Amino acid sequence: MPRFAYLMMGVLALVFAFAQPAAALESQAREAIILDFDTGAVLFEKDADVPMPPASMSKIMTVFMIFEQLKDGRLSLDDKFTVSEKAWRKGGSKMFVEVGKEVRIEDLLRGVIVQSGNDACIVLAEGVAGTEEAFGQAMTERARELGMENSTFTNATGWPDPDHRTTARDLAILARALIAQFPEYYHFFSELEFTYNDIRQGNRNPLLYKSVGADGLKTGHTEEAGYGLTASATQRERRLILVINGLKSVRARSEESARLMSWGFREFANYALYKAGDEVDDAAVWLGDTETVPLRIAEDLTVTLPRKSRNGMEVTVAYDSPVPAPIEEGQRVARLRVSVPDAAPIEVPLEAARSVDRLGPFGRIIASIKFLVFGAP
């Protein structure tokens, strides 16, 4: 049986997605999730994988598709799309574009993001894909590539359709990707109002008007979906993403989103533990030209955990001891194991910080004699 070498690291931690991160927290939302932007740790979830009608929160995916084309140069903010009769006639929330008129993409984006214009969504969809239906198919394909495994989009607006579904977790994945990939365009989501055709409309995101550090993203409402919100906020350089749906009123959405966002910032914190390349221990080597090899971590390591649980963290380094030579630099030879109360242990690989050559025949004989006399190093 291999032996294990352990290094006690004190109060350290890894990125945790707690199985029961907040058993004491309740929410009146039908579906909900709170996600740490930097680490991806889930702070709270409620039916986060249950398919649901996203209503106008679907428009985040529509905007994502346009942002991608802007970023790679296929479109520019000054390009124009023509308003079709279908777009002009579309009901629900509107930007109030005029049939046959050419509208700048920047204005259409503001019409979608700030005014939640269904008409603006259709203009963008038809301008990019020819038809809204084709755009919906492209949305679904791109969503799956982003890891949104439970999302199917049939239109660009979130208009009620029994096949148009997503989940709270998928919307959080989408919001995180949009913020990370398009910082040059994300500012549109924090605009409080937009005027088009002499009609001024305010942003419907209630968190933008509260002191929680919110800067996006999108509300949604239909009779089936209830009142929903996908939101993001930053406090002290830490960003959280919130998705809630199924609330019974505008007021409930506003109050519940503010309460949950404030809770996430108050109860959890991020702790930076290591930078990529940091050496965390030395592992014993068998039949190598050195007796030990330093172990390093390959990527930055940051922690998301409840503030009250920090002192309960325990980190160990585990490896089959001794590690047989030869060893190549970068070879995975150990594991950083993190334990926290009421959560499953998490492990991260550690790699050799340098190469270790195997001893020659004479050296191996001497090492074997030492092993017989003194045991393993």
C-alpha positions as CSV (number, residue, x, y, z in Angstrom):
1,M,0.0,0.0,0.0
2,P,1.4,3.4,-0.8
3,R,2.1,5.8,2.0
4,F,0.8,9.4,1.9
5,A,2.8,12.5,2.9
6,Y,0.8,15.3,4.4
7,L,1.6,19.0,4.9
8,M,-0.8,20.9,7.2
9,M,-1.3,24.3,5.8
10,G,-3.4,25.9,8.5
11,V,-6.5,27.9,7.6
12,L,-6.4,27.8,3.8
13,A,-9.1,27.0,1.2
14,L,-10.0,26.4,-2.4
15,V,-12.9,27.4,-4.6
16,F,-15.9,25.7,-3.0
17,A,-19.3,25.0,-4.5
18,F,-21.1,24.1,-1.3
19,A,-23.7,21.3,-1.5
20,Q,-25.7,23.2,1.1
21,P,-24.2,26.6,1.1
22,A,-26.9,28.4,2.9
23,A,-29.3,26.0,4.6
24,A,-30.7,28.8,6.8
25,L,-31.5,31.1,3.9
26,E,-34.9,31.0,2.3
27,S,-36.2,32.8,-0.8
28,Q,-39.7,33.5,-2.1
29,A,-38.3,33.2,-5.6
30,R,-39.4,30.1,-7.4
31,E,-35.9,29.6,-8.9
32,A,-32.7,31.3,-7.7
33,I,-28.9,31.2,-7.7
34,I,-26.2,33.4,-6.4
35,L,-22.7,32.9,-8.0
36,D,-19.3,34.4,-7.3
37,F,-18.0,35.9,-10.5
38,D,-14.3,35.2,-9.9
39,T,-14.4,31.7,-8.6
40,G,-17.7,30.4,-9.9
41,A,-18.6,29.2,-6.4
42,V,-22.4,28.9,-5.8
43,L,-23.4,30.7,-2.6
44,F,-27.1,29.8,-2.8
45,E,-29.4,28.0,-5.1
46,K,-33.0,27.0,-5.3
47,D,-34.3,24.8,-8.1
48,A,-31.5,26.3,-10.2
49,D,-31.6,23.5,-12.8
50,V,-35.3,23.3,-13.2
51,P,-36.3,24.5,-16.8
52,M,-38.2,27.8,-16.6
53,P,-39.6,30.4,-19.0
54,P,-37.0,33.2,-18.9
55,A,-39.1,36.0,-20.4
56,S,-37.1,39.0,-21.3
57,M,-34.0,37.7,-19.5
58,S,-33.6,35.8,-22.8
59,K,-32.4,39.1,-24.3
60,I,-29.1,38.7,-22.5
61,M,-28.4,35.9,-25.0
62,T,-29.5,38.1,-27.9
63,V,-27.2,40.8,-26.8
64,F,-24.4,38.3,-26.3
65,M,-24.7,37.2,-29.9
66,I,-24.4,40.8,-31.1
67,F,-21.5,41.6,-28.8
68,E,-19.6,38.7,-30.3
69,Q,-20.1,40.0,-33.8
70,L,-19.0,43.5,-32.7
71,K,-15.9,42.1,-31.0
72,D,-14.7,40.1,-34.0
73,G,-15.4,42.9,-36.4
74,R,-18.3,41.4,-38.3
75,L,-20.5,44.3,-37.1
76,S,-19.8,47.8,-35.9
77,L,-21.9,50.0,-33.6
78,D,-22.5,52.4,-36.5
79,D,-23.9,49.7,-38.8
80,K,-27.6,49.9,-39.5
81,F,-30.4,47.3,-39.8
82,T,-33.8,47.9,-41.4
83,V,-37.0,47.6,-39.4
84,S,-39.3,44.9,-40.8
85,E,-43.1,45.0,-40.4
86,K,-42.8,42.0,-38.1
87,A,-40.5,43.9,-35.8
88,W,-42.7,47.0,-35.9
89,R,-45.9,45.1,-35.1
90,K,-44.4,43.1,-32.2
91,G,-46.3,43.6,-29.0
92,G,-45.0,43.9,-25.4
93,S,-42.2,46.2,-24.4
94,K,-41.0,48.3,-27.3
95,M,-38.3,50.7,-28.4
96,F,-40.8,52.2,-30.9
97,V,-38.8,51.8,-34.1
98,E,-40.6,52.7,-37.3
99,V,-41.2,50.2,-40.1
100,G,-38.8,50.6,-43.0
101,K,-36.4,52.8,-41.1
102,E,-32.7,52.0,-40.7
103,V,-31.5,52.0,-37.1
104,R,-27.9,52.0,-35.8
105,I,-26.9,48.9,-34.0
106,E,-25.8,50.9,-31.0
107,D,-29.3,52.3,-30.7
108,L,-30.9,48.9,-31.1
109,L,-28.7,47.5,-28.3
110,R,-29.8,50.3,-26.0
111,G,-33.3,49.6,-27.0
112,V,-32.9,46.0,-26.0
113,I,-30.9,46.5,-22.8
114,V,-32.4,49.6,-21.4
115,Q,-35.9,49.6,-22.8
116,S,-36.3,45.9,-23.2
117,G,-37.6,46.4,-26.7
118,N,-39.0,43.3,-28.4
119,D,-39.0,45.2,-31.7
120,A,-35.3,46.0,-31.3
121,C,-34.6,42.3,-30.6
122,I,-36.3,41.2,-33.8
123,V,-34.5,43.9,-35.9
124,L,-31.1,42.6,-34.6
125,A,-32.1,39.0,-35.1
126,E,-33.3,39.5,-38.7
127,G,-30.3,41.6,-39.5
128,V,-27.8,39.0,-38.4
129,A,-29.6,35.7,-39.3
130,G,-32.3,36.7,-41.8
131,T,-35.1,35.4,-39.6
132,E,-35.8,35.4,-35.9
133,E,-36.3,31.7,-36.0
134,A,-32.8,31.1,-37.5
135,F,-31.4,33.5,-34.9
136,G,-33.1,31.5,-32.1
137,Q,-31.4,28.3,-33.4
138,A,-28.1,30.1,-33.4
139,M,-28.7,31.3,-29.9
140,T,-29.4,27.7,-28.7
141,E,-26.2,26.4,-30.4
142,R,-24.0,29.1,-28.9
143,A,-25.6,28.6,-25.5
144,R,-24.7,24.9,-25.5
145,E,-21.1,25.9,-26.4
146,L,-21.1,28.1,-23.3
147,G,-22.1,25.3,-21.1
148,M,-25.8,26.2,-20.9
149,E,-26.9,22.6,-21.3
150,N,-30.6,23.1,-20.3
151,S,-31.3,26.1,-22.6
152,T,-33.4,26.2,-25.7
153,F,-34.2,29.5,-27.5
154,T,-36.9,29.7,-30.1
155,N,-37.0,33.5,-30.4
156,A,-34.9,36.6,-29.6
157,T,-37.3,38.3,-27.2
158,G,-38.4,35.7,-24.6
159,W,-41.9,35.8,-26.0
160,P,-43.9,32.9,-24.5
161,D,-43.3,29.6,-26.2
162,P,-43.5,26.2,-24.6
163,D,-40.2,25.2,-26.1
164,H,-38.4,28.4,-25.0
165,R,-36.7,27.4,-21.8
166,T,-33.6,28.0,-19.7
167,T,-32.5,27.6,-16.0
168,A,-31.3,30.0,-13.3
169,R,-27.9,28.3,-13.5
170,D,-27.7,28.7,-17.2
171,L,-28.5,32.4,-17.0
172,A,-25.8,32.8,-14.4
173,I,-23.3,31.1,-16.7
174,L,-24.4,33.4,-19.5
175,A,-24.1,36.6,-17.4
176,R,-20.7,35.6,-16.2
177,A,-19.5,34.9,-19.8
178,L,-20.9,38.2,-21.1
179,I,-19.2,40.3,-18.4
180,A,-15.9,38.5,-18.8
181,Q,-15.8,38.6,-22.6
182,F,-17.2,42.0,-23.4
183,P,-16.0,44.6,-20.9
184,E,-15.9,47.2,-23.6
185,Y,-19.7,46.9,-24.2
186,Y,-20.9,45.9,-20.7
187,H,-21.4,49.5,-19.7
188,F,-24.7,49.6,-21.7
189,F,-26.3,47.5,-19.0
190,S,-25.8,50.2,-16.3
191,E,-27.5,53.0,-18.3
192,L,-30.5,54.3,-16.4
193,E,-32.5,55.6,-19.3
194,F,-32.5,55.8,-23.1
195,T,-34.4,58.1,-25.4
196,Y,-35.4,57.1,-28.9
197,N,-38.0,58.8,-31.2
198,D,-38.4,61.4,-28.4
199,I,-39.6,58.6,-26.1
200,R,-37.6,58.4,-22.9
201,Q,-37.7,55.0,-21.0
202,G,-36.0,54.1,-17.8
203,N,-34.0,50.9,-17.1
204,R,-36.3,48.3,-15.4
205,N,-33.4,46.8,-13.3
206,P,-34.4,47.7,-9.7
207,L,-30.9,47.1,-8.3
208,L,-29.5,49.9,-10.4
209,Y,-31.4,52.3,-8.1
210,K,-30.2,50.7,-4.9
211,S,-26.9,51.0,-3.0
212,V,-25.7,47.5,-3.7
213,G,-23.2,48.2,-6.4
214,A,-25.3,46.8,-9.3
215,D,-24.3,47.5,-12.9
216,G,-26.5,45.1,-14.9
217,L,-28.1,43.0,-16.4
218,K,-31.8,42.3,-17.3
219,T,-35.3,41.9,-15.9
220,G,-38.0,39.6,-17.2
221,H,-41.8,39.1,-16.8
222,T,-44.6,37.1,-18.3
223,E,-47.7,35.6,-16.7
224,E,-46.1,32.2,-16.8
225,A,-42.6,33.2,-15.8
226,G,-43.5,35.6,-13.1
227,Y,-41.1,38.5,-12.3
228,G,-37.4,37.7,-12.8
229,L,-34.1,39.3,-12.7
230,T,-30.5,38.4,-13.8
231,A,-28.2,40.9,-12.0
232,S,-24.6,41.6,-11.2
233,A,-23.1,43.9,-8.5
234,T,-19.6,44.7,-7.3
235,Q,-18.5,45.6,-3.8
236,R,-14.9,46.0,-2.8
237,E,-13.6,44.6,-6.1
238,R,-15.8,41.4,-5.6
239,R,-18.6,40.7,-8.1
240,L,-21.6,38.5,-7.5
241,I,-24.2,37.3,-10.1
242,L,-27.8,36.8,-9.0
243,V,-30.7,35.1,-10.9
244,I,-34.2,35.0,-9.5
245,N,-37.5,34.1,-11.2
246,G,-41.1,33.4,-10.4
247,L,-41.7,36.4,-8.1
248,K,-45.3,37.6,-7.8
249,S,-44.8,41.4,-8.2
250,V,-42.4,44.1,-9.2
251,R,-42.0,45.0,-5.6
252,A,-41.2,41.5,-4.6
253,R,-38.6,41.3,-7.3
254,S,-37.0,44.5,-6.2
255,E,-36.9,43.7,-2.5
256,E,-35.9,40.0,-2.9
257,S,-33.0,40.8,-5.3
258,A,-31.6,43.5,-3.0
259,R,-31.9,41.2,0.1
260,L,-30.2,38.2,-1.6
261,M,-27.4,40.3,-3.1
262,S,-26.7,42.0,0.2
263,W,-26.7,38.6,1.9
264,G,-24.1,37.2,-0.5
265,F,-21.7,40.1,0.0
266,R,-22.2,40.0,3.8
267,E,-21.9,36.3,4.5
268,F,-19.2,35.2,2.0
269,A,-15.7,36.4,1.1
270,N,-12.9,35.6,-1.3
271,Y,-9.5,34.7,-0.1
272,A,-6.5,34.6,-2.4
273,L,-4.2,31.8,-1.4
274,Y,-1.6,31.2,-4.1
275,K,-0.3,32.7,-7.3
276,A,0.5,30.4,-10.2
277,G,3.9,29.0,-9.8
278,D,4.0,29.2,-6.0
279,E,5.8,26.3,-4.3
280,V,3.7,24.8,-1.5
281,D,5.8,21.7,-0.4
282,D,8.6,19.3,-1.2
283,A,7.9,15.7,-2.1
284,A,10.3,12.8,-1.4
285,V,11.8,11.2,-4.5
286,W,12.7,7.6,-5.0
287,L,15.9,6.8,-7.0
288,G,16.4,10.4,-8.1
289,D,19.5,12.5,-8.3
290,T,17.9,14.7,-5.6
291,E,16.1,13.5,-2.5
292,T,13.1,15.8,-3.0
293,V,11.3,17.8,-5.6
294,P,9.4,21.0,-5.0
295,L,5.7,21.0,-5.7
296,R,4.0,24.1,-7.2
297,I,0.5,25.1,-8.1
298,A,-0.2,25.7,-11.8
299,E,-2.9,28.4,-11.5
300,D,-3.9,31.1,-9.1
301,L,-5.9,29.8,-6.2
302,T,-8.7,31.8,-4.7
303,V,-11.2,30.9,-2.1
304,T,-14.9,31.6,-1.8
305,L,-16.3,30.5,1.6
306,P,-18.6,31.7,4.4
307,R,-16.7,34.2,6.6
308,K,-17.7,32.2,9.7
309,S,-16.2,28.9,8.2
310,R,-12.8,30.3,7.6
311,N,-11.3,29.0,10.8
312,G,-12.6,25.5,10.1
313,M,-10.6,25.0,6.9
314,E,-7.8,22.4,6.7
315,V,-5.5,21.9,3.7
316,T,-3.1,19.0,3.2
317,V,-0.7,18.0,0.4
318,A,-1.0,14.3,-0.5
319,Y,1.1,12.1,-2.8
320,D,2.3,8.6,-3.2
321,S,5.6,8.7,-1.3
322,P,8.2,8.5,-2.5
323,V,7.7,9.8,-6.1
324,P,9.7,7.6,-8.5
325,A,12.2,9.2,-10.7
326,P,12.6,10.3,-13.5
327,I,10.2,13.3,-13.0
328,E,9.6,15.9,-15.7
329,E,9.0,19.5,-14.8
330,G,5.3,20.2,-14.9
331,Q,4.4,16.5,-14.2
332,R,1.5,16.2,-11.9
333,V,2.8,14.3,-8.8
334,A,0.7,15.4,-5.9
335,R,-2.7,16.9,-4.8
336,L,-3.7,19.8,-2.7
337,R,-6.6,18.6,-0.7
338,V,-9.0,21.0,1.0
339,S,-11.5,20.1,3.7
340,V,-14.2,22.4,5.1
341,P,-17.0,21.6,7.6
342,D,-20.2,20.4,6.0
343,A,-18.8,20.1,2.5
344,A,-17.1,17.5,0.4
345,P,-13.3,17.7,0.1
346,I,-11.9,19.4,-3.0
347,E,-8.6,18.5,-4.6
348,V,-6.3,20.5,-6.9
349,P,-3.3,18.9,-8.7
350,L,0.3,20.0,-7.9
351,E,3.1,19.6,-10.3
352,A,6.8,19.2,-10.1
353,A,8.6,22.5,-10.1
354,R,11.7,21.0,-11.8
355,S,12.9,17.9,-13.4
356,V,14.6,15.1,-11.5
357,D,16.8,12.5,-13.3
358,R,17.0,8.9,-12.3
359,L,20.1,7.7,-10.6
360,G,22.6,5.5,-12.5
361,P,23.0,1.8,-11.7
362,F,25.5,2.4,-8.8
363,G,23.4,5.2,-7.3
364,R,20.3,3.0,-7.4
365,I,22.2,0.2,-5.5
366,I,23.2,2.6,-2.8
367,A,19.6,4.0,-2.6
368,S,18.2,0.5,-2.3
369,I,20.6,-0.4,0.5
370,K,19.6,2.8,2.3
371,F,15.9,1.8,1.9
372,L,16.5,-1.6,3.3
373,V,18.3,-0.2,6.3
374,F,16.5,3.1,7.0
375,G,13.2,2.7,5.1
376,A,11.8,5.1,2.5
377,P,13.0,8.7,2.6
